[in-house]
Amino acid sequence: MSVSVSVSVSVSDSDSVSVSVSDSDSVSVSVSVSVSVSVSVSVSVSVSVSVSVSVPDSDSVSVSDSDSVSVSVSVSVSVSDSDSVPVPVPDSDSVPVPVSVSVARLGAVAVVVGAWQDGGMGAGGVYVHFPYCAHHCAYCDFAVATPRRVPQGAFTEALVAELVLRGGALGGAARTLYIGGGTPSLWEPAELGRFLEAFRRSPGLEPGAELTLEANPAEVTAERVAAWRALGINRVSVGVQALDDRLLRAADRLHDAERAERALELIAGAGLVSWSLDLIFGLAGQSVADWEATLDRALAFAPPHISAYALTVEPRTMLARQVRDGRVRLPGDETQVRMLFSARERLRAAGYVHYEVSSYALPGHRAVHNAGYWEMRPYLGLGPGAHGFAPPERRVNVRRPRLYIERALAGDPVESVERLDPETLAFERVMTGLRDLERGVELAPDTERFLPSAEAEARAGRLRLEGTRAWLTDEGLRLMDSVLLKLLG
């Protein structure tokens, strides 16, 4: 049996695709998929066939002839307005492979089907934002509040209400759950447990799912760590930021170095599947020698994962005002670059893999949840100010915690829904993909847009190209913002 498939794609405002089948040597089939795409498939077979097409929530097309020989058609297509793409169909009894279709027409939606085979986000991640803090740090631009008394019960109730409202959008059990903030270690274990119980009912967790909780050193006690483990938290990310009292004061942190080190000792001995230590470089008054001393002290605890972030001055923060008024002076760009490469050298020498711009891991301890962001996988965002992404839409919840509680309990916590055009999706895919220092990013199917600039950056030594896959070089890592601007064109 000889089968060839020609696919041409056009975008309509409809959410479904009509199907028409005729018994002839040239059979016209269209496939019903729950995306805003109209697909026309032409199948030519050397025998008389009857074709049945059923694609309720799956990504395969079943074609049967009179001898009951079935072919599962897997298609991976990137199509523009006028393209007609021949796709080979394997002659096998069953070839179940995910289908991916990317369509761009008149600024319409780019659709990706196949990474999430169940028709929803599938095996996606969930981010939960706990907004409460004991103190609002000067550099922080997240949605946070510092009430005298955290409304533990009301917040949990609102979060469960949003989970009931939105949890089905995940399309299946979650691969990761990340509880960030704010200061999630302030969440009373009983209330955290109430939320996790609801989460396990729906959408549920995949076997071996990664459950991460961010923790501030001040709240890390033996009792709390034991409670987190009992609730199923298997990864804790400790926001140390520095291990020098002078620099901690400069960072506007409440804990001191001694308290941070006690917290690290407790976490290291807790028997967690993994844990991470967060550090910041580029703090006011910090030298390269100071940064290297912090790295050496951190390595003494053998953390499985280290995140090393360059301090970012966000416009709406107290730190931005202090810098603007001249009250705070930060290290210059060249000093921060030296800090970046000092961390890279020291941590790699200690056995860590520098697998993402700000992330280092011992073998087997990469952050699964965060990798989903770099790979542009969909994720659900719950809580005040939380972002969720289900291509091509990005949802953002209301930021103020009190308003979030009211709106979530009323069934509408969303502040805005942004529908990303194909050009924006393509750039974000390349921008986030370049952060992956090991896998790099595949420029296809957007080679026409990105490859010429990427080739120029490769000639300048800032990118490494193999075919249409690109990686940052050391020089590109140093000038990453410039590389992205060149790719943007």
N, C-alpha and C positions, 0 to 999 in steps of 0.2 A: 504494500500500500504506500503510495507516494502522497505526502501531504505537505502543502505549503500554506502559510498563513500570511496574508497581507493586512496590515493594520493601519488604518488612518483614523485620526482622533480629532474631534472638534468639541468645543466646550459649549454647553448650553446652560440655561438657568435652571434646568431640571435636576432633580436629585435621583433620577432613575434613567435607565436605558431600555428602550423597547427591543424586543427580540422577534426576528422573522426568520423562518426556516422553510426551504423548499427542497423537494426531492429531485435533484438534478445533478449533473456532473459539476456544476459550479453552484455551491451552496452558500447562501448568504446567512450569516449568523451574527446576531448581536447579543452581547452579554450584559446581564443585569448585575450591576455592582453599585453598592451604596455610596457612590461618589458623584460629583457633578461633572460627569463625562459621558459623551455619546460615543460608543465604539461600534464600528462596523468591521466584521471579520469575514473574509472570503476564503472558503476552503475548497480546494480542488482535489478530488480523489479519483483514482483510476478504476474504482469499482462503484457499483450502485450502493449508496449508503442511505441510511436514515439517521438523522442527526438529532440528538437530544442534548439540550443545554440546561444545566441547572447550577446556578451559582448563588445560593441563598446568602451565605455568609462566608463562603470559601473562596479560594483564589485559584481553583482549577476548573477546567472545562472538560467534560467527559464526552467523547465521541465514540459511538458504537456502530459496527457494521453488522451485516446479517449473520456473520459467524461469531458474533458476540466478542469481537476483538476490540478492546477499549483502549483509548489513548487519552492520557491526562496531558493537557496542553499547559505548559508553563511559559509565560511571556514576560520578558523584561524589556520595556520599550520606553524611549524618550522621544516625544513627538512634538513638532512645532505645527504651525497652521497648515502647511501644505505637504508635509512629509508623508510618504508612504513607506513603511518599514517592513521588509520581509522577515518573518520569524520562523525558524525551523521548528518542526514538531517532531519530537523523538518517537520512533516506532517501538514503543514498549507498552507492556500491559498497564503500568502505572508509574507515572513520573510526577509525584507530588512535589512541586517546587513553588515557593512564594512568588507572587506576581507583583511587579512594580511598574506603575505607569506614571510618568511625569508629563504634564501637559501645560503648555503656555499658549494662551491665545487672547489677544486684546486685553492684556492686563488681568486675565482671569486667574483662577486658582491653580496652583501647582498641587497635584494630587499624588500622594505616595501610598500605594496599597501593597502590602506584602510583608513589611517588617512587623505588622500587627495582624496576624492571620485570622483572628477571630472577628474582625470587622470593627473592633474598638481599638483602644490603645494597646491592649494585650500586654502581658509581661512588662508593663510600664512601671514607672516610679511614682511615688507620692511624696510631695513635700508638705510638711505641716509647720506653720509659723506660730511659735509661742512668743507673744510680743512683749512680755513683761520683764523688767530689769530692776535691779536694786539701784542702778545708777546709769545715766545716759552718757556714754563715753563721747568725748569731743569729736572723734573722727567718724562716728557711726551715723549712717544715713538710712538705716533700716526703719521699718514701722515698729516703733517701740513705745512703751509707756512705763512710767515709774510710780505707780500708785503706792500709797502707804500699805494698802492691803490688796493683794492680788485676788480678783474675783474668780477663784478656782472653779467653783461649781458652775457658775454662769458661763464661763469660757468653755468648759468641757461640754456643757449642754449645747452651746452654739456650734461647736466644732462637730459634735455628733450629728446635729441637725444638718449641717452642710454635707457631711459624709453621706447621710441618707439621700440628700438631694443630688449629689454629684458622683457618688461612688460608682454608680453603674456605668459612667462614662469611661471607666478604665477598661471595660470589656473583659475582665477576668481578674484573677488574683495578681497582686502586686509583686513585682520582682524586688523592689526596694522601698523602704520607708525611711525618710530622713526628717527628723524633728529638729528644726533650727530656730533661731531667734534673733534678737531677744536672748533670754536666758532660760532655755528649757529645763535646766537643772533645778529651777525654782518650782516647777510643776510638781505638786504633791503626788507621790507615787500612787495613792488611791485613785486620784482623778486621772492620772496618766493611764492607770490600769483600766479605768472605765472606758476611756477612749479606745485603747488597744483591744478590749473585748469586743466593742462594736466594730472595729476595723476587721477583726478576724472573722466576724460573721459575714461582713460584706464591705469591701470586695474580697477580702481574704488575702492570705500571703502564700506565695509559692514556697515549696519545701526549700530550706536553706536560704530564704530571703535575707537580705542585709537590712538590719534595723539599727539605724544610727541615731544617737542623741548627742546634741551639743551640750557641753557642761562648762561652767565657770569654776575655776579652782576653789572658790570660797564655799561652794555647795557640795563639793566632793567629799563625802564622809563614807566610812565603812558601811554604815547602815543604808545610805542612799545607793551605793554601788551594789550592795546585795539585793536591794529592792529592784533596781533596774534589771539585774540579771534574772531575778525571779519572774519579771514581767516579759522576758524574752528579748530585751535589748542586748544585742550581741556586738555592738561597736559603739565606742564613745569617742567623741572628738573634743579634746580639752583645749579651751581658748587661753593658752598661756601668754602668747604674744611676745613676752620677753622674760628673761631670768636674771634681771638686774633691777634693783629697786629704783635707781635713778631713772632708768628708761621706762619702767612701769609707771612712775609718776608722770613722766613726759607723755606717755600714752593715755593718761587719765584713767588708769585702771585702779580698782580698789584693792586687789590682792597684792601681796609682796612676793618676793622670790621664794622665801621659805615656805609660804603657804602653797605656792604653785608646785614646788618640789614634793611636798607631802601628798598633794593630789596625784601627781604622777606616780609616786610609789604605790598608792592605793590602786590606781587604774592598772598599772603594770602587773600587780599581783592578783588581780580579780578573776583571771581565767576567762576573759572575754575572747571571742573569736578574733577580734582585731581592735585596735584603737589608734587614734591619731593625735598628734600634737600640732597646734597651730602657732606659728610665729610670724611676726611682722618685722620687715626691715625698712629703713628709711625714716626712722623715728627722729624727732628733734634731739640733737645732741649726740646722735649715735655715730660712732666711727666704724670703719671696717673691722678694726680690732675688737670693738665691742660686739659686733655681730658674730664674729668668729668665736668669741668666748661663749656667747649664747648657744651657738650651734654645738660646741664641744660639751657644754653642760647638758644640753638636750640629748645628745647621743649617749650619755652615760646611762640613760633610762631605757635604751634600746627600743624606742617606739617603732612599731611595725610600719607606721605611715607618718610622714611629716609634710605639712603644708606650709610653704614659705611665701608669704604675700608681700609685695611691695606696697607701702602705705599709699593709699589713694586719697587725695583731698577732694571730697565731694562738695559741690557748691553750696548746699543748704546746711552745712554743718558748722558747729562752733569752731572747729579747727580751721575751716576756710576763712572765717572772719579773723581769727588770730593770725593766720599767715598774711592775709590782706593788710591787716593793721600793723604788721611788723613785730607783733608780740612773740611769734614763734618762727624760728628759722629751721628749715629742713635741709638735709643733705642734698647736694646737687645731683643732677642726672648721672654724671660720670661716677660719682661715689656709689650711687644706687646700683649701677651696672656692675661695679666691682663687687658689691655685696651679692648680687645675683649669681655671678660666676664663682665667687668664693663658696657659696652654698652648694653650687653644682659640683665643684671639685671635691669639697670635703665629704659631702653625702655620698657621692658615687664611690669615693675611696672606701667608705664604710659599708659598701654593699648595697646601697639603695639605687633603684632605677629611677632616673629622672624622666618619668613617662608623660608628664604634662607640664606646661609652663611653670605652674606653682606647686606641683605635687611630686613627691618622692615616696617610693614604697619598697619595702623588702619583698622578695618573691612571694606571690600569693596574697598580697595585702593591698592591692589597688582599690580605690574607692569606686565601687560598682555604681552607686547612685550618681555621683558627679560625672562619670563617663557618659551617662545618658544625655547630659546637657551638651557635651562636646560632640556627640554623635547625632544631635538633633532628634533624639527620640522623644515621643510625647510623654508628658507627665501631668499629673493632677496636682494643683496647688490648693491647699486648705488653710484657712486662717486669715487674719487681717493683713492686707498688703501682699498676700501670696499671689504668685503668678502661676498660671497653668498653660500648657502648650499642647494643642491637638491640631496638627497641620491642616489647614493654613491659619488657624485661629490662635491667638494668645489672649487669655482671660486674666484680668487683674481684679482682685477683691478690694473693697474699701479699706483704707489704711487705718483709720482711727479705731482702736480696739472696742471702745464702747459702742460706736456706730456699727461695727462688724457684728457684735453680739446681737444687737437689735435686728439688723438686717438678716443675719443667718437664721435666727429664730422665726423671722417672718417669711423665710424661703427665698430671699434675694440678696445675697452678699456681694454680688458682682458689681464692680464700679464701671468697668469698660471691657469691650470685646474688640480686639483689633484683628482685621482680616488682612494677612500679609500677602502682598502681590508676589508673583514668581521671582522678580528680580531681587526683592528683599530676602526672600527665602533662600535664594541661591547664594547671595553674599553672606548671609548669616551661617549657612552651611559651611562655606569655605573658611570664614573667620573663626568659627568655633572648632572646625576640624583641624586647622593649623596648630591649635593648642596641643593636639596629640602629637608628642614628639617622636613616638615610636611608629604609629601607623600613618601619620601624615593625613592628607586629605586627597580624595579623588576629585579632580576637576571636572571630569565628565559627569553628567551630560552637558555641562556648561563650558566646554572647552573653547568655543568660539569667543565667549566673553572673557575668560580668565587666562587662557593659555598664552596669548601673546605677551601679556604683562608678566606672567610667571616665567616665561623664557627669558625676558629681560632681567628679572630679579635673579634668575639662576646664573646668568652671565656675570652679574654683579657679585655673585657669591653669597647671596642672602637666602636663596632657596636651592634645594636639591630636587631635581626632576628625574623621575623614571617613567617614561611614557607620559601619561597624563596624571600621575600621582605626584604630589608635592610635599616636601618637608622643609621646616625651618632649619637652616644651618646655625652655627653659633653666632655668626654675624647677623643672621636674620632674627634670631632670638633677641639679640641686643637692640635691633631696630624694628621690632615687630610692628609697632604702630605705623611706621613708614612703609613697610611691606604691604600692610593691609590697604593703606591709602593708594598705593600704586596699583594694587589689584582692583580696587574699586574704580580706578580709572579716571 
